[in-house]
Amino acid sequence: MLLWPFNRKLKTMGPFKGTMAQRRRWLLMVCLLLISACTILFYFLYQPQYDHNANIVGSVVFVLLFLLLYWGAPYQVMVHATLIVGIIYILDLAVQTGGINSPMMVWMTVIVLPALMMLGRAVALVWLVIALVVNAGLAYLTQIGVVSNFVRQDEEVIYWTMFIKFCVIGLLMFATHLSDRMHRQQVQEVVESNNELEETHKALAKAQAYKDEFIASVGHELRTPMNAILGLNGVLRSELSQNPEEAEIVEHIRRSTEQLLQVVNDILDFSQLQAGRLVLREEKISLIETIQRAVEPFHAVAQQKGLAFHVDLDSVRRTWVKGDAQRLQQVIKNLLDNAFKFTAQGSVALRVQKAGTDILFEVQDTGIGIAEERRQQIFHRFEHADIQTNRQYGGTGLGLSICERLISLQGGVIGVSSALGQGSRFWFLLPLETVKPKDEEKALLWSEEIAHRALKILIVDDNAVNLMVAQLAFKRSLPLSQVTPASSGEEALALLRAQTFDLALIDKVMPGMDGMEVTRIIRSTFAKPTCNMPILALTANTNPVDEEQCLKAGMDDIIHKPIDEKQLIDRLSFCLANLESESSL
């Protein structure tokens, strides 16, 4: 009954359960019990050279060490205490039974083994030195006669000697077996742990895929109606231009929709960046033209808030680079948006200049500034400078985090210098490769003449509102063009068999036959000129992977929803110019 608490605790322990520290503690407790039992057995074996009460005292001491360890005494302290007690006990009996020649000294050769198993090689080496010093000291005392070297050879004493050797061999075999079992158990646990980690990794990857698919689907479903809202908003602005009050209401609708669109884009981009799936789409770009497109909307913002807006691009005016124009514009827009958001008076400035082989971009404002202890934190996701800033100015807190990741993805660095109440200076450095200017003469000619040409354009979209918005966009931008709508891939193919078109805009995602399948059929089964006509993808997805799929299917370019009319004309001009160049070859 008294041993019941011990039995209950020992059942939950073992050399093959728990952490390594718990296993070693269990091993030491077992060793103490075995040593105590062996010491008691020596009490009953004949050996008249020493007082056998020493066996009882040793056994009691080892049991006390066991209890201290059981009650939670520090493990390493108890190991050292056990080794010290063991050496004292061995020396005491060896001095009385023959000194250095005593059979008890065989224990001194294995005293290092517990230290090796329980404390590691470095500590075991120290105990090895201690054991050698003890052996040498006892040998010296035996040699000079301080300790007797007489060993009894009686037949009864031989059993005592044989039992000593039997115990030593048994201890070595037990230790070897237990060490091997523990090692194999550890290997098995590592294998099982690796298998669990692999399964967890697969489950996380599957969950990430589901999340990405869900976010992409939600993003597509949100961007599609926003395309219609912004498109119809443009029509209303034109119709209500003579009525300032109603035009102002329409303008509020436009700004709110654009803010919602920005939130959706940020969430989609952050999800792709987080998963490491966002791919840059590098091409030859005019640096000044790319920046001007990003800057253009902020002139109206500056005028509305009464701020001075300075743009210095003189040093890169004729610079062409290889880069991702969309992502570069995204970073510039985010930084300018923050600058105007947090600046109530004064000015905002954008400076772009060469810095060796890199390009340095700087956005400086005279706004509220950032406290020193919060500067790096603002690049973390969902972070603002403080709670009050978030309440006053709003935002998701993703903009700067996305900027930082986009800059890193392009091999650049981003930073900020600021003082509270004195404005901020955000900068980023990009290693953009300088390239020869692209020959745009034909594209420029097309962009100038396209409005005066009667193009036959096919628009394919399963959403009736989006079809109407696209038709209205062409009506404003290309008034002489003839636009034919189609609500499905099958209907589009039927129209193409009946007549020819100069170009086609086809929605990527449609029920039944999607835009990529329609494009593949056009490219592979139709005769000239239909099979060679420019085909542009209409898509609400901004993932570069989706864009790559469109290009591989045979599409010439991508138009993102909501449709930007200037971007639409530019893309059409390039595609028609390329077609003209290929036809002349």
N, C-alpha and C positions, 0 to 999 in steps of 0.2 A: 504493500500500500504506500509505503514511504517513497518507493522508487517510481510510482506512477507519474509524477510530474516530469521526471527525467525521461521515462519511456515515451511520453507524449511528445516531448520536444525533439528527442533524437529521431523519432519516426519522420519528422518533417525535414531532417537534415540528412546529409550523406555526401560521399565524395563525388556523386554524379548529379547533385541537385543544387540549385541556387547559383549565386555568383562564385567567382574564383576565391574570394576572401572567405565566403561561407564554407566552401569545400575544404579549404586549408584549415579552418578552425575545427571543422568536424574531424579531419585527419589527425590533428594534434590531440584532440580529446580522446580519440580511439587509442592513439599511441600511449598516452598517459595511463589509460586503463590497462593496456597490455603490459606496460613496464611495471605497473604496480602489482599486477597478478604474478608476473615472473619473479619479482623481488620477494613476494611472499613464498613462492615455491622454493627459493633458495634457503629459506628459513628451515625447511625440513630436510635439506640435504646435508650429509655429514661433511664437516670441515672444521676441525678443532682449532685452527690457527686464528680465528677471529670470533668476536662476540656476535652471535646471530641476531641479537636484538637490533643490530644495525639494519637488518633486512626489514624489520617491522617499521623502524623509524623512516627508512627510505620509502617504503610502500605508503605510509601515512602522508609523507610530504608530496608524493606524486598524486595522491588522491586529492589533497588540498589544492594543488595546482589545477587539477581537473575541475574542481568546484569553482575556483576563481574564474577559470575560462568560461565555464558554463554560465556564470552569473554576469558575464559581460566584460571581464578584464581585457585590456588592450591585447590584441593578438600577438603583435611583435614582442611586446614586453614578456608575455608568457612563454614564447618560444625561447628567448634568451635565458629566462629564468630556468626553464626545463634543462637547457644545455649546461648551465652553471651547476645546477643541482646534480645532474648526471655525472659531470666531471668530478665533483667533490665526492660523490658516492663511490665512483670507480676508484679514485685515489685512496679513499679511506680503506677500502677492502684490499687494494693492491699492496699498500704499505704493510698490511698485516699478513699477506699471503705470498711474499716473495719479491716485493718491489717491482723492478722492471721486468723480472722473470715471471711474475704472477700471471696465471691464465686470465685474470680479470682485465689485463691490459689489452686483450683483443677487442674489448669494447671501445677502447680509445681510438682504434683505427676506423670505427664506423660512426663515431660521434658526429662527424661532419655530414653524414648522409641526411639526417633530419634538417640540418641547416640548409642544405642544397635544395631539398624538396619544398621547404616551407618559407625560406627567406630569399632564395635566389643565389646565383653564382658569386656575386661580389661579396655578400655577407658570408657565404660559405667559405670563401677563401680566407677571410679573417679568422673564422673558427678553425680552419685547417692550421693556420699559423699557431693559434693558441694551443691546439692539440699537440703539435710538434714541440712547442716550448715545454708543455707539461711532461711529455715523454722524455725530452732531453733532461729536464730537471730531475725527474725521478731516477733516470739512469745515472746521473751524477751522484745523487744521494745514495743510491745503491752501491756505486763504485767506491765511494769513500767510507762506507760502512755505517752511515747514519741510519739507513734502512736495511733490514736483513734481506739477503737474497735466497734464503732457504725456502724451498718448495717441497712440501710433503708429497711422497710417492705412494702413500697407502692405497690399497685397492678401493677402499670406500671413497677416498678423495678423488679417485679417477672419475667416478660417476658425476661428482661436482664439476670437474673440468669438462667432461663430455657434454654436460647439460649447458654449460656456458657456450660451447661451440655450436651446439644444436640451436640455442636461442639466437646466436649471431647469424647463422645461416638462414634460420626461419625469418628473422627480421629483414635480411637482404632480399630474400625471395618475395616476402610480403610487400616490401617497398617497391621492388621491380614490377611485380604484378599490378599493384595498385596504380603506380605511375603510368604503366602502359594502358590500363583501363581508363584512367582519367584522360590521357591523351586521345585515345580513340573516341571517348565520349565528347571531348571538346571538338574534335574534327567533325563528328556527326552533327553536333549542334551548330557548328559553323555552316555545314552543308545545308542543314534544315533552315537556318537563318537566311542563307543566300537564296534558297528556294522561295522562302516567304517574301523576301525583298523583291525577287523577280516577279512573283505573283502580284505583289503590291504595285510594282512599277507598271505591270501590264494593266492592272485595274485603273491606276492613275492615268495612264496613257489613253485608255478607253474612255474614262470620264472626261479627260481633256478634249478628246475628239468629239464627244457628245456636246460638251460645253461650246467648243468652237463652232460646231454645226448649228447649235441652238442660237448662239450670238449672231452668226452669219445670217441665219434665217430671219431672226428678229430684225436685224439691221436692214436686210433687204425689204422686209415687209414695212418697216418704218420709212425708209428712204423712198419707196415707190409712191405712197400718197403725198409725201412732202414734195416730190417732183411735180405732182399735179397742183399742189397748193402754190408753189413758187411760180409755176408756169401761168396759172390763172391770175396770180397776183400781178404778174407783169402786164397782162391784158387789162386788168382793172386800173392799174396805174396810168396806162395810156389813155383809157377811156375817161378817167376822172381827173386828168391833169388840169382841167379848167376849174375844178372845184377843190380848193385847198383843204377844206375841213375833211371831206370824204377821202381825199388823197392821203391825208395824214393818217387816217385810220388804216387804210390799206398798207401804208408804210410800216405801221406798228405790227400788222400781221406778218409782213415780210421779215422784219427784224426778229420777231419771236420764232418764226419758222427756221430762220437761219441759225439762231441760237440752239434750237432743238436739234437741227441737223449737225451742228458742231459737236454737241454732246454725243450723239449717235456715232459720229466719225471717231471721236476720241475713245469711246468704249471699244469699238471695233479694232482700232489701231493698237490700243493697249493690250487687248486680248491676244492679238497676233504677235506683238513684241514679247509678251509674257511667255508665250509658247515657243518663241524662237522661230516663228514661221513667216515673219515678214521679210520679203525679199525685195531688194532694191532693183529698180528698173533703170539702168544706166543708158544714157544716149548722149549724143552731142547736143549741147544747149548753149544758147547765147546767154551769158550771165546777166547782162544788164536787162535783157528782155524778160528773163525769168523773174528777176527781182521786181521789175516795174509792174508785172502782173500781180505779184503778191502785195505790192504797196498801194496799188490803185484804189482799193476801197477805203483806205484810211485817210485819204485827202478829205473826203466828205465828213469823216468822223472828227478830224481836226477842226474843220470849219464849224461843225455843229457845237463842239465844246469850247471853241475860241482859243485853240492852242496853235502855236507855231509848229510846223512839221517840216524838218529839214532832211533832205535825202542827198547824200554825197556818194555818187557812183563814178566819179571822173576817172579814177585810176583803173577801173575795170570796164571802161566803155566799149572797148573792142576785144574783150576777152571771151573766148569760147572754151568751155570745159566739158569733161565727160562726167556726168552725174545724173542723179534722179531729180528732175525739175520739180515734180510733185512734192517730194519729201522736203526739198530745200525750201519751197514756198510755204509748206506747212509749218516749218520751224520759224521762219521769218514772220508769218502771220500770227503765230502764237505769242512770240515775243512782243510784237507791235501791239497786239490786242491787250496784253498785260500792261504795257507801257501806257496806253491811252486809258485803260480802265482805272489805273491807280494814280493818274495825273489829272488834277483839277485845274491847275493853272501853270503857265510857263510854256514848256516846249517838249517835243519828242524828236529825236534825231536818229537816223539810220545811216551808218557809214560802212562802206565796203571797200577794202583795199588789199593789195597783195602784201603778204608777209613771207618773203622768201619764195619757196615753192608752194606755199599754202595760201588760202584766202581767209582773211579776217573779217568777220561780220560783227558790228557793234550796234546795239540799240540802247540809247541813253535817254532818260527822262528826268523831269524835275518833280516827280511825284512824292508819295509818302515815304519811300525808302524802306529798308529792311534792317531790323536789328542784327547786330553781329552774330549773336548766338543762334539765329534762325536762318542764316544764309544757306548753309548746305542742306538743311532740312527741307527747303522749298522744292528741291529736286526729287523728293520722295513722293510716292504716289499718295493721292488723297490728302496732301498736306498743303496748308496755307501758312502764312507767316504767323497768324494767331487766330483765335476763335472769332474775335471781333471783326477781323478782316474778312473772314468767310461770311459772317452774317451781313456785313455791309455791302460787299462786292459780289458775293455768290461765286459760282463756278464749281466744277467737279474736283478740282485739285489734280487733274491728270495732265494738264497742258505741259507744264515744265518737265514732268516725269517723262512724257512722250518725247519732248525735245531732247532731253539728255540721252535717251536710248537711241533715238534716230541719229544723233550726232555720233554716238559711240559706234553704231552700226556702220557708219561711213568712215570710221577710223579717225574721227576728230575729237576735240575736247570742248567743253562748255564751262563757263564760269560766270561769277557775278561779283561786282564790287558795289557797295552801297553803304549809306549812312542814314539812320532814321531821321526822317523829315527833310532829307537833302537830295532825294532822288536815287536812281539805281542805274547801273551800267551792266547790261547783260552782253556777253560776247561769246562767240564760238569760232573755232578755227578748224577749217576743213582742208584736207589734202586733196584738192580737186586737180585732176590731171588736165593741163592745158592742151587743147587740140586745135587743128586747123578749122576755120569757119566752114560751116555747112553751106553748100550752094543752094540758096533759097530764092534765086531770081525767079524761077518758074512758079514756085509756090506763091511768091509775092504778087506776080502777075495774075495768077488765078484768084488770089484773095481780093484783088482789085476788080477783076472782071466778073467774078462769080455771081455778083448781085445783078448783073445785066444779061445773064444767060438763062435760057429757058431749059433748065435741067429737069429730067424725068427721074423722080426720086420715089423709091419704094420704102415705106416704113412698116415694120412688122412688130406688133406688140399685142399681147393678149388682154391688156388692160385698156379699156375704152377711153378712160380719162387721160392716160398717158399718150394714147394715139392723138387725142385732140390737142394736148399740150405741145407735142412734137409738130403737129401740123401748124399750130399757131406760131411756133418759133420759126419755122421755115417761111411762113407768110410774112413775118416781120423782117427776117434777114434776107430771104431770097424771094421777093414778091413775084418774079416772073416764072418761078419753077412750078412744075406740076407735081403735086404730092399725091401718091396713091397709098391708102392704108390697107393693111391686112391684119387680121386678128389671130392668125395661127400660122404655123409653118406650112401646113398643107395648102392653105389658101395662097400663101406667098408663092409656093412652087407652081400652083395653077396659073397665077398671074404672070409669072416669068415665062411660062410656056406659051402664053398668049401674046405677050408683047415684050419689048426690050426696055431697059432702064439704064440711066447713066450711073446710078449708084444705089445702094440699099443700106438702110439702118435696121438691124435685126436685134430684137431683145434676146439676151442670152438665156434667161430662164422663162420657159413657157411649158404649159402642160402638153403632154403628147410629144410632139417633135420640138426639141429646143433649138435655139439659134445656132449652136455649133453643128448639129446634125444637118440643119438646112444648108449651112455654108458648105459642108463637105459634099452634099449632093450637088449643089450648084457648081462647085469647082470640078467635080469628077464626071458629071453626066451631061451638063449643058454645053452647047456649042458656043463658039465665039460670036459676038462679043460678051454674051451674058456671063460665061464662065470666068472672064477676066475683069469684070466690073468691080470697082471698089466696094467692099462690104465692111461696114463699121458695126461693132457690137454696142448695143444699148444695154447698160447694166447698172443696177443699184449697188452691186458688190464692189468694194475697193481693194479686196485682197489680190495682191500681185499673182498669186497662184491661179486665181480665176482668170485674170488677164492673160496669163501665159497659155491657159487652155484655149482661150479664144483665138490667140495668134496661131497656135499649133493647128487649130481647126481650119485655118485658111483666111481668117478675118484680117483686114489690113490695119485696123486701129480700134481704139475703144473710146466711147463717149459715155461719161458717167452721168447718172441721174443724181440730182436735178440737172437738167441740161443748161449749160452755160453757152449763150449764143455766140460769144466771141470764140470760145474754144471750139464750138461746132464748126464755124467758118474756117478756122485755122486747120482743123483736122481734115475737113473736106478738101481744102486747097492742096494740102500736102498729098493726099491720096490721088486726086485728079492730076496733079503735076507729075507724080511718079508714074501713073498710068500713061500719060502722054509721052514721058521719056522712054518707057519700055516699048511703046508702039512705034516710036521713031527709029528704034534700033533695027 
